[in-house]
């Protein structure tokens, strides 16, 4: 016991009262990592494309990995009945036989009225005859208006039938790449069933988390350099798009989103990266 006490006193004297080396923390003197520089690249938009109406899937025009444009037809439902409905509605809308017949009748009555007026003035034709011709002319005018209204309604019905047909043609809502095809022709599409998933990868969203101490130093429009991880590598210029207005209390950080142009889809989404300001 006496020997151990002497050893401890002697060690303290030799070190000048400092803490022994083995008591130093393992990371003493090292700076904490800057978590604000790490990021991940994500698609700008991710669309699970479906149908507004249920039906039998007739065709799928694209496959996984295909690039698509906004408005491009990518799939269609069976539409044989809708096509027939559109053809019938258009035929009705284009049929103006009734209107042309009434216009001919109207013209005949108009000429008859022109001949009857001077005869009635000379008392050769009775006033009753004149009034009958005028009444028939007005009835003909009303029938023309009614037929024209019927034709206008038929045109609206044709437009509605066309809209119903258009709903069975499914188009891409974004410029992007098909990353998953869920259904094949012959399967039934329900309103909640996605047919495929399309990702917009130009531009890319660069998502990162920044320490709260930097809040107020970053703002939309600022430029930054993004460095994708291997095997992509390189350095790409991006700009700040969104700075979250809320700080996460648990981590004492806030989110920032950058936009990175990606012409030709050269950089894959999902890759990790770092950011330098």
Secondary structure by P-SEA (a helix, b strand, c coil): caaaaaaaaaaaaaaccccccccccccccccccccccbbbbbbccccccccccccccccccccccccccccccccccccaaaaaaaaaaaaaaacaaaaaaaaaaaaaaaaaaaaaaaaaaaccccaaaaaaaaaaaaaaaaaaaaaaaaaaaaaaaaaaaaaaaaaabbbbcccccccccccccccccccccccbbbbbcccbbbbbcccccccccccccbbbbbbbccccbbbbbbbbccccccccccccbbbbbbbbbbccccccccccccccc
